[in-house]
Amino acid sequence: MKITKDKLDLLIKDVVLPFEKYILDNAIFKEQMQDDEKRAKHNIAIAKLAIMLLNDLVGAKELFFKGSQAHKELQISTQDMQKYLSIFFKLHNDWVAKYIEVDKFHKELMQKFDAMFAKAYDYEEDNFLMFDSEEIDEAIEKMHYEDHKKITAVEYASYEEILDDDLSSIIELKDELEHTLVMHEKIDDEFLVSLGRELHKLSGVLFSTSEFKDVGYALENFTSELKNLDLNSLDTLSEELAFALLSQMNEDLQKWIESVFIKQDAVDIHYGDASFLANIAQFSIMLEHNSSSDDESDDDFLF
């Protein structure tokens, strides 16, 4: 199933980010999610799952089984997992119904996943996913991002004390990102080194802020993936896709820096979160399709 960039960003914004906020506020996962690096990995895992459910069912199944093993190690109850998975899949199903369509194939897919969840968590009843539960509906109702909670760039600048040196670094990084994109028409080692260096610098500054720590850790983890990328493992089509994804991320970061830190005209400083996470998740999925070895860092991904 093909999906446009705008729809993909909406998928992350409407499904992944609300669900991740719910998980972060939940007592069972709260201690685990206080670790910034684990939280960043969790965000990417859920983003990958949301995307894979549209076009890579094998990958979604493998990711689920990695997660289920981690849940057992954390001794999360079947009842709690039933609730979390029901919330995620209802969010995802509602999004598919709104922006794509729910066809016979999608309904059959949900039945197969339902049976798979029941088996993984030793659940003996017929329906594991509680799509008709008032409790699930109430939880989802509270999760959606509300306009009055959005933070404008002007408001953000009024309470975030960013050092002058850090602000100068961010502005310089916008120019460096633009230069990297202008100087390259295809992916090569020089492009990866330049982009990785710039993302590492940006993540370092974002770590020190109150609002963008998660973005910072996501970018830092992504930088590690770039360092480990072997271009010889990519075929021509994958090279083109990789360059398109990285170029899109570059452009998105440039626009975000300008809107939040330079012009300060952003009506929501977190408007770029979904786009960044979507690009990172897509890139990670692409690498997995081009690698015969498992990524050990995925082992602690949780749903």
C-alpha beads as a LAMMPS data file, in Angstrom:
LAMMPS data file: protein, C-alpha beads

303 atoms
302 bonds

1 atom types
1 bond types

-500.0 500.0 xlo xhi
-500.0 500.0 ylo yhi
-500.0 500.0 zlo zhi

Masses

1 110.0

Atoms # bond

1 1 1 0.000 0.000 0.000
2 1 1 1.502 3.298 -1.071
3 1 1 1.091 6.296 1.208
4 1 1 2.070 9.922 0.638
5 1 1 4.498 11.813 2.836
6 1 1 1.691 14.029 4.191
7 1 1 -0.428 11.016 5.111
8 1 1 2.563 9.336 6.732
9 1 1 3.185 12.388 8.905
10 1 1 -0.506 12.356 9.865
11 1 1 -0.236 8.685 10.804
12 1 1 2.577 9.490 13.236
13 1 1 0.818 12.604 14.560
14 1 1 -2.615 11.018 15.024
15 1 1 -1.620 7.525 16.145
16 1 1 1.963 7.228 17.372
17 1 1 2.506 10.465 19.310
18 1 1 -0.785 10.320 21.277
19 1 1 -0.165 6.664 22.097
20 1 1 3.389 7.364 23.226
21 1 1 2.199 10.176 25.481
22 1 1 -0.327 7.786 27.000
23 1 1 2.399 5.202 27.627
24 1 1 4.717 7.829 29.136
25 1 1 2.014 8.869 31.617
26 1 1 1.164 5.285 32.539
27 1 1 2.454 3.994 35.866
28 1 1 3.531 0.592 34.523
29 1 1 5.805 2.015 31.835
30 1 1 6.644 5.330 33.479
31 1 1 9.851 4.185 35.181
32 1 1 11.135 2.512 32.014
33 1 1 10.264 5.529 29.888
34 1 1 12.131 7.999 32.090
35 1 1 15.301 6.903 30.334
36 1 1 15.591 9.246 27.335
37 1 1 17.369 6.728 25.131
38 1 1 14.836 3.972 25.817
39 1 1 11.999 6.400 25.176
40 1 1 13.493 7.407 21.838
41 1 1 13.845 3.747 20.822
42 1 1 10.291 3.088 21.919
43 1 1 9.015 5.997 19.809
44 1 1 10.796 4.667 16.738
45 1 1 9.525 1.128 17.348
46 1 1 5.896 2.248 17.533
47 1 1 6.343 4.437 14.442
48 1 1 7.797 1.472 12.565
49 1 1 4.912 -0.744 13.651
50 1 1 2.326 1.812 12.512
51 1 1 3.968 2.054 9.086
52 1 1 4.578 -1.684 8.711
53 1 1 0.902 -2.415 9.330
54 1 1 0.219 -0.608 6.056
55 1 1 2.819 -2.263 3.845
56 1 1 5.024 -4.819 5.633
57 1 1 3.029 -7.376 7.597
58 1 1 5.982 -9.729 8.012
59 1 1 8.041 -6.942 9.563
60 1 1 5.133 -5.955 11.822
61 1 1 4.795 -9.537 13.050
62 1 1 8.537 -9.829 13.786
63 1 1 8.522 -6.501 15.629
64 1 1 5.529 -7.590 17.691
65 1 1 7.225 -10.822 18.819
66 1 1 10.325 -8.901 19.910
67 1 1 8.071 -6.630 21.922
68 1 1 6.111 -9.482 23.485
69 1 1 9.344 -11.045 24.779
70 1 1 10.288 -7.746 26.411
71 1 1 6.849 -7.475 28.012
72 1 1 7.230 -10.921 29.570
73 1 1 10.617 -9.943 30.997
74 1 1 8.994 -6.855 32.555
75 1 1 6.180 -9.085 33.871
76 1 1 3.466 -6.908 32.384
77 1 1 0.112 -8.603 32.889
78 1 1 -1.997 -9.964 30.038
79 1 1 -4.806 -7.628 31.094
80 1 1 -2.571 -4.561 30.810
81 1 1 -1.184 -5.664 27.441
82 1 1 -4.728 -6.270 26.221
83 1 1 -5.566 -2.662 27.082
84 1 1 -2.426 -1.137 25.522
85 1 1 -2.652 -3.121 22.296
86 1 1 -6.380 -2.420 22.008
87 1 1 -5.754 1.307 22.309
88 1 1 -2.979 1.287 19.724
89 1 1 -4.838 -0.831 17.185
90 1 1 -8.097 1.075 17.604
91 1 1 -6.213 4.323 17.011
92 1 1 -4.593 2.771 13.943
93 1 1 -7.855 1.294 12.622
94 1 1 -9.714 4.583 13.052
95 1 1 -6.949 6.366 11.156
96 1 1 -7.072 3.841 8.304
97 1 1 -10.856 4.210 8.099
98 1 1 -10.554 8.005 7.953
99 1 1 -7.681 8.408 5.487
100 1 1 -7.560 5.204 3.460
101 1 1 -10.369 2.663 3.805
102 1 1 -11.190 -0.455 5.769
103 1 1 -11.585 -3.255 3.243
104 1 1 -12.060 -7.006 3.577
105 1 1 -8.289 -7.551 3.627
106 1 1 -7.837 -5.129 6.546
107 1 1 -10.595 -6.817 8.547
108 1 1 -9.034 -10.231 7.965
109 1 1 -5.665 -8.800 8.965
110 1 1 -7.059 -7.606 12.306
111 1 1 -8.523 -11.062 12.931
112 1 1 -5.115 -12.661 12.335
113 1 1 -3.360 -10.192 14.628
114 1 1 -6.060 -10.706 17.245
115 1 1 -5.396 -14.455 17.219
116 1 1 -1.634 -13.874 17.302
117 1 1 -1.913 -11.629 20.381
118 1 1 -4.108 -14.148 22.183
119 1 1 -1.549 -16.896 21.565
120 1 1 1.433 -14.731 22.592
121 1 1 -0.168 -13.735 25.901
122 1 1 -1.868 -17.092 26.659
123 1 1 -5.303 -15.536 26.379
124 1 1 -8.074 -18.154 26.167
125 1 1 -11.101 -16.076 25.047
126 1 1 -12.051 -15.373 21.431
127 1 1 -11.322 -11.636 21.099
128 1 1 -8.103 -10.246 22.567
129 1 1 -8.498 -6.708 21.165
130 1 1 -11.257 -4.790 22.943
131 1 1 -12.533 -2.525 20.163
132 1 1 -16.010 -2.195 21.728
133 1 1 -14.833 -1.264 25.209
134 1 1 -15.959 2.028 26.788
135 1 1 -12.703 2.053 28.774
136 1 1 -10.687 2.056 25.536
137 1 1 -12.880 4.766 24.011
138 1 1 -12.470 6.958 27.113
139 1 1 -8.684 6.493 27.107
140 1 1 -8.453 7.490 23.440
141 1 1 -10.717 10.496 23.976
142 1 1 -8.225 11.873 26.508
143 1 1 -5.173 11.245 24.313
144 1 1 -5.681 13.530 21.351
145 1 1 -3.508 16.606 21.104
146 1 1 -5.554 19.747 21.881
147 1 1 -4.991 23.100 20.150
148 1 1 -4.980 25.073 23.386
149 1 1 -2.009 23.023 24.613
150 1 1 0.155 23.927 21.648
151 1 1 3.190 26.110 22.370
152 1 1 4.040 28.860 19.912
153 1 1 7.653 29.739 19.101
154 1 1 7.205 33.148 20.748
155 1 1 5.885 31.553 23.940
156 1 1 8.707 29.046 23.915
157 1 1 11.335 31.785 23.560
158 1 1 9.839 33.574 26.573
159 1 1 10.596 30.743 29.012
160 1 1 13.414 28.674 27.456
161 1 1 16.802 30.170 28.244
162 1 1 18.928 28.971 25.357
163 1 1 22.551 30.069 25.584
164 1 1 23.635 32.522 22.900
165 1 1 26.327 30.078 21.755
166 1 1 23.748 27.296 21.420
167 1 1 21.359 29.526 19.501
168 1 1 24.181 30.581 17.185
169 1 1 25.059 26.911 16.666
170 1 1 21.476 26.091 15.699
171 1 1 21.367 28.925 13.174
172 1 1 24.739 27.883 11.733
173 1 1 23.521 24.292 11.498
174 1 1 20.632 25.386 9.305
175 1 1 23.161 26.837 6.850
176 1 1 25.318 23.703 7.065
177 1 1 22.321 21.460 6.391
178 1 1 21.414 23.566 3.382
179 1 1 24.990 23.425 2.083
180 1 1 25.114 19.633 2.444
181 1 1 21.902 19.263 0.467
182 1 1 22.978 21.668 -2.285
183 1 1 26.356 19.993 -2.725
184 1 1 25.031 16.457 -3.221
185 1 1 22.755 14.986 -5.850
186 1 1 23.021 11.398 -4.653
187 1 1 23.980 9.473 -1.551
188 1 1 27.669 8.829 -0.927
189 1 1 30.038 8.555 2.044
190 1 1 30.746 12.290 2.081
191 1 1 27.021 13.078 2.220
192 1 1 26.503 10.640 5.113
193 1 1 29.471 11.998 7.076
194 1 1 28.345 15.616 6.628
195 1 1 24.723 14.932 7.524
196 1 1 25.696 12.721 10.468
197 1 1 27.999 15.418 11.828
198 1 1 25.274 18.054 11.561
199 1 1 22.613 15.873 13.174
200 1 1 25.008 15.036 16.024
201 1 1 25.644 18.735 16.653
202 1 1 21.928 19.514 16.574
203 1 1 21.039 16.669 18.915
204 1 1 23.643 17.918 21.396
205 1 1 21.967 21.327 21.573
206 1 1 18.459 19.868 21.778
207 1 1 19.459 17.668 24.743
208 1 1 19.843 20.835 26.831
209 1 1 16.312 22.132 26.111
210 1 1 13.143 21.425 28.053
211 1 1 10.959 20.686 25.017
212 1 1 13.123 18.832 22.496
213 1 1 14.999 16.150 24.438
214 1 1 13.073 13.369 22.669
215 1 1 13.870 14.845 19.262
216 1 1 17.505 15.127 20.297
217 1 1 17.790 11.477 21.330
218 1 1 15.918 10.300 18.240
219 1 1 18.363 12.218 16.032
220 1 1 21.355 10.893 17.977
221 1 1 20.171 7.305 17.581
222 1 1 19.603 7.985 13.923
223 1 1 23.149 9.338 13.612
224 1 1 24.425 5.973 14.851
225 1 1 22.468 4.239 12.098
226 1 1 24.054 6.507 9.502
227 1 1 27.529 5.664 10.801
228 1 1 26.828 1.959 10.436
229 1 1 25.300 2.238 6.972
230 1 1 27.232 0.308 4.331
231 1 1 26.390 1.812 0.951
232 1 1 27.587 -1.355 -0.761
233 1 1 24.630 -3.165 0.805
234 1 1 22.125 -0.958 -1.025
235 1 1 20.885 -1.569 -4.540
236 1 1 20.232 1.358 -6.892
237 1 1 16.574 1.701 -5.915
238 1 1 17.429 1.628 -2.210
239 1 1 20.139 4.253 -2.706
240 1 1 17.608 6.534 -4.375
241 1 1 15.087 5.953 -1.598
242 1 1 17.704 6.537 1.108
243 1 1 18.788 9.815 -0.493
244 1 1 15.159 10.934 -0.859
245 1 1 14.410 10.193 2.822
246 1 1 17.578 11.878 4.083
247 1 1 17.052 14.889 1.828
248 1 1 13.475 15.215 3.086
249 1 1 14.661 15.083 6.683
250 1 1 17.309 17.694 5.905
251 1 1 14.721 20.054 4.402
252 1 1 12.268 19.469 7.262
253 1 1 14.941 20.281 9.838
254 1 1 15.922 23.459 8.008
255 1 1 12.322 24.697 7.925
256 1 1 11.783 23.741 11.560
257 1 1 14.907 25.575 12.762
258 1 1 13.901 28.676 10.834
259 1 1 10.306 28.625 12.071
260 1 1 11.031 27.849 15.731
261 1 1 14.382 29.523 16.423
262 1 1 14.972 32.179 13.769
263 1 1 11.684 33.702 12.588
264 1 1 9.803 32.331 15.617
265 1 1 6.555 32.162 13.638
266 1 1 5.665 28.521 14.439
267 1 1 2.179 28.181 15.952
268 1 1 3.248 24.833 17.393
269 1 1 6.921 24.208 18.180
270 1 1 6.287 20.454 18.016
271 1 1 4.823 20.524 14.527
272 1 1 7.936 18.777 13.156
273 1 1 7.974 15.882 15.646
274 1 1 5.790 13.617 13.493
275 1 1 7.734 14.320 10.306
276 1 1 11.127 13.639 11.903
277 1 1 9.906 10.397 13.488
278 1 1 8.274 9.284 10.224
279 1 1 11.513 9.787 8.278
280 1 1 13.611 7.994 10.888
281 1 1 11.199 5.041 11.054
282 1 1 11.045 4.746 7.257
283 1 1 14.815 4.825 6.983
284 1 1 15.192 2.171 9.676
285 1 1 12.670 -0.087 7.915
286 1 1 14.529 0.354 4.638
287 1 1 17.836 -0.645 6.250
288 1 1 16.271 -3.765 7.732
289 1 1 15.043 -4.782 4.304
290 1 1 18.602 -4.493 3.011
291 1 1 20.303 -6.337 5.832
292 1 1 20.430 -10.046 6.556
293 1 1 21.556 -9.514 10.150
294 1 1 19.328 -8.534 13.053
295 1 1 19.708 -5.123 14.691
296 1 1 20.516 -5.910 18.314
297 1 1 19.381 -2.454 19.431
298 1 1 15.812 -3.494 18.561
299 1 1 15.774 -6.119 21.295
300 1 1 14.467 -3.724 23.937
301 1 1 11.711 -2.217 21.783
302 1 1 8.389 -2.330 23.602
303 1 1 4.850 -1.685 22.515

Bonds

1 1 1 2
2 1 2 3
3 1 3 4
4 1 4 5
5 1 5 6
6 1 6 7
7 1 7 8
8 1 8 9
9 1 9 10
10 1 10 11
11 1 11 12
12 1 12 13
13 1 13 14
14 1 14 15
15 1 15 16
16 1 16 17
17 1 17 18
18 1 18 19
19 1 19 20
20 1 20 21
21 1 21 22
22 1 22 23
23 1 23 24
24 1 24 25
25 1 25 26
26 1 26 27
27 1 27 28
28 1 28 29
29 1 29 30
30 1 30 31
31 1 31 32
32 1 32 33
33 1 33 34
34 1 34 35
35 1 35 36
36 1 36 37
37 1 37 38
38 1 38 39
39 1 39 40
40 1 40 41
41 1 41 42
42 1 42 43
43 1 43 44
44 1 44 45
45 1 45 46
46 1 46 47
47 1 47 48
48 1 48 49
49 1 49 50
50 1 50 51
51 1 51 52
52 1 52 53
53 1 53 54
54 1 54 55
55 1 55 56
56 1 56 57
57 1 57 58
58 1 58 59
59 1 59 60
60 1 60 61
61 1 61 62
62 1 62 63
63 1 63 64
64 1 64 65
65 1 65 66
66 1 66 67
67 1 67 68
68 1 68 69
69 1 69 70
70 1 70 71
71 1 71 72
72 1 72 73
73 1 73 74
74 1 74 75
75 1 75 76
76 1 76 77
77 1 77 78
78 1 78 79
79 1 79 80
80 1 80 81
81 1 81 82
82 1 82 83
83 1 83 84
84 1 84 85
85 1 85 86
86 1 86 87
87 1 87 88
88 1 88 89
89 1 89 90
90 1 90 91
91 1 91 92
92 1 92 93
93 1 93 94
94 1 94 95
95 1 95 96
96 1 96 97
97 1 97 98
98 1 98 99
99 1 99 100
100 1 100 101
101 1 101 102
102 1 102 103
103 1 103 104
104 1 104 105
105 1 105 106
106 1 106 107
107 1 107 108
108 1 108 109
109 1 109 110
110 1 110 111
111 1 111 112
112 1 112 113
113 1 113 114
114 1 114 115
115 1 115 116
116 1 116 117
117 1 117 118
118 1 118 119
119 1 119 120
120 1 120 121
121 1 121 122
122 1 122 123
123 1 123 124
124 1 124 125
125 1 125 126
126 1 126 127
127 1 127 128
128 1 128 129
129 1 129 130
130 1 130 131
131 1 131 132
132 1 132 133
133 1 133 134
134 1 134 135
135 1 135 136
136 1 136 137
137 1 137 138
138 1 138 139
139 1 139 140
140 1 140 141
141 1 141 142
142 1 142 143
143 1 143 144
144 1 144 145
145 1 145 146
146 1 146 147
147 1 147 148
148 1 148 149
149 1 149 150
150 1 150 151
151 1 151 152
152 1 152 153
153 1 153 154
154 1 154 155
155 1 155 156
156 1 156 157
157 1 157 158
158 1 158 159
159 1 159 160
160 1 160 161
161 1 161 162
162 1 162 163
163 1 163 164
164 1 164 165
165 1 165 166
166 1 166 167
167 1 167 168
168 1 168 169
169 1 169 170
170 1 170 171
171 1 171 172
172 1 172 173
173 1 173 174
174 1 174 175
175 1 175 176
176 1 176 177
177 1 177 178
178 1 178 179
179 1 179 180
180 1 180 181
181 1 181 182
182 1 182 183
183 1 183 184
184 1 184 185
185 1 185 186
186 1 186 187
187 1 187 188
188 1 188 189
189 1 189 190
190 1 190 191
191 1 191 192
192 1 192 193
193 1 193 194
194 1 194 195
195 1 195 196
196 1 196 197
197 1 197 198
198 1 198 199
199 1 199 200
200 1 200 201
201 1 201 202
202 1 202 203
203 1 203 204
204 1 204 205
205 1 205 206
206 1 206 207
207 1 207 208
208 1 208 209
209 1 209 210
210 1 210 211
211 1 211 212
212 1 212 213
213 1 213 214
214 1 214 215
215 1 215 216
216 1 216 217
217 1 217 218
218 1 218 219
219 1 219 220
220 1 220 221
221 1 221 222
222 1 222 223
223 1 223 224
224 1 224 225
225 1 225 226
226 1 226 227
227 1 227 228
228 1 228 229
229 1 229 230
230 1 230 231
231 1 231 232
232 1 232 233
233 1 233 234
234 1 234 235
235 1 235 236
236 1 236 237
237 1 237 238
238 1 238 239
239 1 239 240
240 1 240 241
241 1 241 242
242 1 242 243
243 1 243 244
244 1 244 245
245 1 245 246
246 1 246 247
247 1 247 248
248 1 248 249
249 1 249 250
250 1 250 251
251 1 251 252
252 1 252 253
253 1 253 254
254 1 254 255
255 1 255 256
256 1 256 257
257 1 257 258
258 1 258 259
259 1 259 260
260 1 260 261
261 1 261 262
262 1 262 263
263 1 263 264
264 1 264 265
265 1 265 266
266 1 266 267
267 1 267 268
268 1 268 269
269 1 269 270
270 1 270 271
271 1 271 272
272 1 272 273
273 1 273 274
274 1 274 275
275 1 275 276
276 1 276 277
277 1 277 278
278 1 278 279
279 1 279 280
280 1 280 281
281 1 281 282
282 1 282 283
283 1 283 284
284 1 284 285
285 1 285 286
286 1 286 287
287 1 287 288
288 1 288 289
289 1 289 290
290 1 290 291
291 1 291 292
292 1 292 293
293 1 293 294
294 1 294 295
295 1 295 296
296 1 296 297
297 1 297 298
298 1 298 299
299 1 299 300
300 1 300 301
301 1 301 302
302 1 302 303
